[in-house]
Amino acid sequence: MLSIVQSLGWPVWPLIIASVVALALIIERGVALRASRITPAKLLDDVLGLHARGAVNGEVLGKLERSSPLGRILAAGLRNAEAGREAALQAVVAAGNQATHELSRYMTLLGSIGSIAPLLGLFGTVIGMIEIFAAQQIGSSPQQLAHGISVALYSTAFGIIVAVPSTLAYRQYRSRIDDLIVEMEDQAQRMIETLFAPKRAAREATT
């Protein structure tokens, strides 16, 4: 492999850099987007249990905010619960937008690598074709002709090799992010309904 890279020369280096960046992003996003880290199991039940016992205070909310993106959303709703349902909903929406932005971190770069990798491969192919025509002009040197063909073919292959896993990872992670967002929205809505259900029932009883 090293000999191939050396023979291809500088046109292959942009693809190598792109592949290293893509691999780092795939690993980082794979770790960061684990469901156990974003939406811990039974977190909502624990929060509602603490609220029912009147054990929610500043320290508890601080720990909840640091625990996970879902924790920050739930904590935002709890901090504004005394201000009413609408205020709590607005706080939850704002925290949810921030969490969505954090979940989507680096996704644009990963998708861009998947898109431009074939173009980088095509660029190497063009360089190889130029060398082929140059070999024809100076007397059809077999070695230079073979080198030009190898640069063209290997560059195209490397571009595809980098693009395919990058694009697959991008689409997989994008789908996972969408699922996590839906799950966080559902749990936040359940918390709001649980917090304000007694108040709504009391208002309806008085009317």
N, C-alpha and C positions, 0 to 999 in steps of 0.2 A: 504493500500500500504506500509506504514512504517513497519507494522508487517511482510509483505512478505520479504521486504528488510532485516530486522533483522534476519529472519529465514534462508535466503539464505546465509548470512555471507559474507566473503571477496570476493568470486568469482564474485559477482555482482557489486562490486565497480568499476572495470575498465569500465564496461558498463555504469554505472551512470556518470562517468567522461566523457566518450565518448559522451553520450547523451547531457550533458551540453555544451560541446565544439561545438557539431554539431548544437545545437539550437542557440548558440551565432553567429556562422558563417552564418547560414541561415538568421538570422535577419540582421546582418551586411551587407551581400552581397545583400540582398533584398533592403536595403536602398541605398547602394552605386551604384548599377547597374540600377537605375532608368534612363529611357531615357531622362527625363527632366534635369537630372544632367550631363549626358554624352554628349548628342547632343541636346542642347537647340534649341527650334523651332525658326526659322527666324534668327539665329545667322549668318549664311552665308550671307543672304541678307543684314543684318546690316553692316557686315564687308565690303562687296562689295560696299555698299552705301558710307561708310566712305572713302574707297579708291578712288572712283570716284570723291569725292569732295576734295581729297587731304588732308583729315583730319587725316590720319594715322600718328601717331608720337610715340615716346617712351612711353609716358604715356598710350596711347590707347593700345599699344601692351602689356604693363604690365598688364593692367586690363583684356585684352583678354586672356592672359596666365593663369591668376588666376581664370578665370570664369568657365572653364570646360576642360576636356581632348580634346574635339574638338577645343576649343579656343586655346589651346597650339599648336595644329597641324597647325591651320590657321595662328597663329602668327609666327610660324617657317617659313612658306612659305613667309609671307609678309616681314619678316626681311631679307630674302635672295633674294627678288625679283629683286633688283638692280643688283645682280650678274649674273642674267640670269636664264633661264628656268631650266636648269639641276641642278644648285645649289639650286634653290627653291624646286625642286622635291626631291633632296637628303635630304634637311632639313625636308621636310614633312614626308618622309619615316622614318627618324631617330626619329622624334617626335611621329610618329604613332607606331613604335616599343615600345617606352617607354610607351605610353598610353595602348597598348595591354598588356604589362607586368603588369601595375597597375590594369587593369581590371581583370586579372587572379589571383590577390592576394588571398591567402587562398584557392583557388579552389583545389589545390593538397591535402591539409589537409582534406577538406570536402569530396573529393572523396575517400581518404584513410580510413576515418571513415566508409563510406558506405561499403567499402570492408572488413575491419577487424572486424566490429561489429558481423557478423555471426560467425567468428572465435572465438571471445571472448565468444559468447554464447555457441559455441561448447566446449570451454575450461571449462566453468561452467558445461556443460553436463557431460564431462569426470570426473570432480570432484564429481558430484552427483553419477555417476556410480561406482566410487571407493568406496564411502560411502555405496552404496548398497552391493557391494561384501564384504566390511568389516563387515557389519551387518550380512551377511550370515556366515562369519567365526566365529563370536563370539556368535552364537546361534540364529540368525535370530530375532533380536530385532525389533518388529513391528514399534516402533517409529523411530528408526534409518533408517529402510528400507523406511518408508514413507517420511522421511526428504530427503533421497538420491534421491528418485523419484521426489520430489517437486523441489529440486535444479536442477536436470537435465532438467525438463520440463520448469520451469520458466526461466532458463538461456537461453535456446533455444528461447523461446518466446521473451525475452527482446532483444536478439541479433537481431531478425528479426524486432522488433519494432524500434530499433535504425537505422538499415540498410536501411529500405525501404524509410523513408522520407529523409535521408541523400543522398541516391542515386538519388531519384527523384529531389531533390533540385539541386544536382550537375549537372545533365543532363539539367535541365531547365535553370540554370544560364549559363552553357556552351553554350547552344543554343542562349541565350540572348546576351552573349558576342560576339559570331560570328556575329549576326545581327548588333550589335553596331559597330563592326569593319568595316563591309561592308558599313554601313551608313557613317562612318567617312571617309573612303577611297573615297566614291562617292562624298562627299561634298568637300574634299580636291582637288580632280581632277577637279571638277567644278570650284573651285576658281582659280586653275592654268590655266585652259583653258581661263577663263574670263580675268585674268591678262595679259596673253601673246597673246591673240587673236589679239588685235590691232597691236602689233609688227609683228606678223606673216603676217597679211594682208598687212602691209606696205612693208615688205620684198618681198612678192609675187608681189606687185604692181610695185616695182622698177625693178624686173626681167622680 
